[in-house]
Amino acid sequence: MSIRMTQTSTVPSSDQRPFGPEEAAHLARRAGFGATPEELRKLVELGRSRAVASFLDVPDVDVELEAELQGVGGELADLETGPGVSDQMAIESLRRRWLYRLARSRQPLREKLTLFWHDHFACSERKVLRIGLVRDQLELLRRGALGPFGELVHGIASDPCMLVFLDGRLNHREGINENFARELLELFTLGVDRYEQADVRELARVFTGWSTPDRAVSRFVFEAPRHDPGEKRLFGQRIRGREGQAGMEEGHEAIDIILAQPACAEFLAHKLVAFFTGPVPDLELEAAVAEGLRSSGLSIREGLRTLFLHPRFEAPEHRRSSVRSPVEWVASAARLLEIQNVHLAGLGGPLRIMGMELFQPPSVDGWPSERAWASPGAVSPRLAAALELTELPHAAVPIAGRAALDLDRLAGPGASEGPSGGDSQADPELVRSLAERLLGPAPPEELLEVLVAALSELPGSRRDTRTRTRFLLHALLVSPSFGRA
Amino acid sequence: MHLHRRGFLGAALGGLSIGAASRPGHALQRGARAALPSDPGGRHLVIVQLLGGNDDLQMLVPFEDDRYHRARPDLAHPRKQVRRLDELNGLHPGMRRLGKRFDRGEVAFVRNVGYPEPNLSHFRSQDIWDLADTSPGGREAGWLGRWATEQRASREDGVPTLLSVAGPRMPLSFYGAETQALYLATPDAPRLRFAGGGSTRAEAELRARTAAALHGLAPEDDPFRTSLELARRSSKALERAERVGTRGSYPGNELAQSLAFVARTLAAGVGSEVTHVVHDGYDTHAAQSKVQGRLLRELDASLDAFQADLERQGIADRVLVCVVSEFGRRLAQGGRGDAAGTDHGVAGSVILLGRGVQGGIHGGQPRLGELDGNGNVPWSVDFRQVYGTLLGGWLGSEPESVLGAGFEQLEVLA
């Protein structure tokens, strides 16, 4: 006992609270897309702060995954750019490759944050049209997903995709276009009502000349002749007007003024807390995360460390409170079912019908709040999508060019005996094992009862373990429990 | 909690029928329509939301006002090109079909619509319109959600009271009535159909029943609890619309396709009381002449095709279309030449279309000489007066309980 006391005094205070399978599963659902039984065991062994670090402290690039995607052919081939590739082919390729990363990356938090930033800095390819620009923006978001927020904002201001989407490239000293300036303040950094119309106007003047050449591929240019070299005032601070190429410095100066507004850390904390803990407001957690952001120069990594280690993060009202967006739902399903060659699983159509086509956010405000994802129109397509996934062919080892499920492995030990995958496992055990895989530890008893009851109605000819497994996986995927993270 | 196996599943949803084979393209026989359950015979309201802030000064043009021409050297329609409605006003040249209907008294414009302390943010302004509240922070239920909740519980025939077709999301205006509201991401009823799946019909039913039972386990206030059941009921009802097929000829644009679907629900007797559709792209900061020109031509052709379809069905007198947008745009143009556009503004126009309107231009001329500090045209009609008129004058309910007091109804309905 005394030894243990000594040990705990040397580890961060967050590790004094218990960190069992439930807490680990909660972390994995929030910081990632859930954990398989093996992943869950590892997280529990790590303990809280090292488990959190395993999501946060990752290299800038998942080298192995990118190597897998390099030079791969077939459906996963990089068709994002190149001669003879139609825009439709290019955007589909970009979608498939992102879905592959969402389902396979060893950096699930980076991919989840990339989705968060895609929603935050929402640009639609339907306006941008040039897919190379869309791809480069995604890369900017993925690379900067965990870094200093300032780097993302400076990057997005000169990002050709954004310059097209919010008309920045048309902003001219003799024809001011406020579109980007307004959204930079309202949606990207401070929030509505945290600025005056005069600030929008001045900021738009600052960004005159930030452009991208018309048909060029993804290139930023500062066109000094279009720039308004006069003095500007932003939030009461003077920005000295500059002639020539030096005029571009004003934009970076303005962004730094915006980032230094106290509202910026609060705004970012509010959005991150809502995304990672769900719809129940938590002012204490927001304040802590805002402080974590401020004290680290708006480091997203450190803001999130504060969030995930804070006792409020695990509060009962935040557990299973978020409705998974369709993309999160699909990524979680693909990971927990350990689907092989997931890019071939035909998920593009279901995602479209569920109302979440990647690179087509409905507006610069991004996708709807989570309430909409539980509405009737969004729920029923999940039945069809779950069917696509659970009726994939069975394969114990991956077969090139084919999406598949290893049903025996999913059913767990005891099911692997017998010629057809074994029929030895009794219904209640099978139900519990699959429910724990998809929903985490200690699934609700009444849910298990419903599933056992349902299984008992399957006809005798459909009672082999693989068929029962498919049936149960489908039911679990469409359940409201799996619909939430 | 102990439950009998069969009892539990059976209780969740008895007699569920799912996965009914569809017959896409199966044309409705002439006699078959009579066999369909009769429409409640009530009135229908179709809200068309122009997303992005429609520049109404380019749509309903005060062509005799020199200030309009001076402020918009690259945008203003020359006097000769507008489709004249009266001595002061004309329509965008691409809107001749609505011009014709205006002459027949089927179109009412309400001009200078806005609200106190205008907000120039798209999202905040859309929220204000959808919640019918200028300080919407505390409200959760939209104005139509409040109305639907007040009206009644869900319709017995499974038809949602409020239907949103092909917008970016369930409109905030429907919030608060989730059990009576359906959002379809695409104007395509078959996609709503349940896919129970399995080797037999019995197994497909078992799957759907299991899903329903699992949704039934959700807490009372959880939207999942009711959403699947509403989706199931709605899908059965809307399958009838699917069987009707589209009559009339609609253009290919997304708004027209949404309206064509709405017309099918009405033809099949499964029309919702209020339907919401969108037309996106009106945020014309740049290249406005080209972009808005295309949109207004689409709007003109789509509304005309819808109206013609309703006339052929003989139900044109029971349907009112109301076209809204979150704000108008600034008087002065931004940018130059073909790139010219306009920034977010304040006052806008509402279009009412149907046989039930009092045709004309209401709300007065835009006061281009009295711009506010940001160069915006001032508003004079509160949008809640328009809503109040729709609630009181068309849907036959009491506007005050939904909107609060003080919004005088407008004389725009026949």
Interface residues (C-beta under 8 A of the other chain):
Chain A: D167 L170 H172 E174 G175 I176 N177 E178 N179 R182 E186 L187 V192 Q197 V323 R352 I353 M354 G355 P362 S363 V364 D365 W367 P368 R371 A372 A374 S375 P376 G377 A378 V379 S380 P381 L383 A384 L387 E391 P444 E445 E446 L447 E449 V450 L451 V452 A453 A454 S456 E457 L458 P459 R462 F471 H474 A475 V478 S479 P480 S481 G483
Chain B: M1 L3 R5 R6 F8 L9 L51 N119 L120 S121 H122 F123 R124 P160 S164 G167 P168 R169 M170 Y175 E178 A181 L182 Y183 L184 A185 T186 R191 L192 F194 A195 G196 G197 G198 S199 T200 A202 E203 L206 R207 A208 R209 T210 A211 A213 L214 H215 L217 A218 D222 P223 F224 R225 T226 S227 L228 L230 A231 R232 S234 S235 D280 D283 H285 A286 A287 Q333 G334 G335 R336 A339 A340 G341 D343 H344 N374
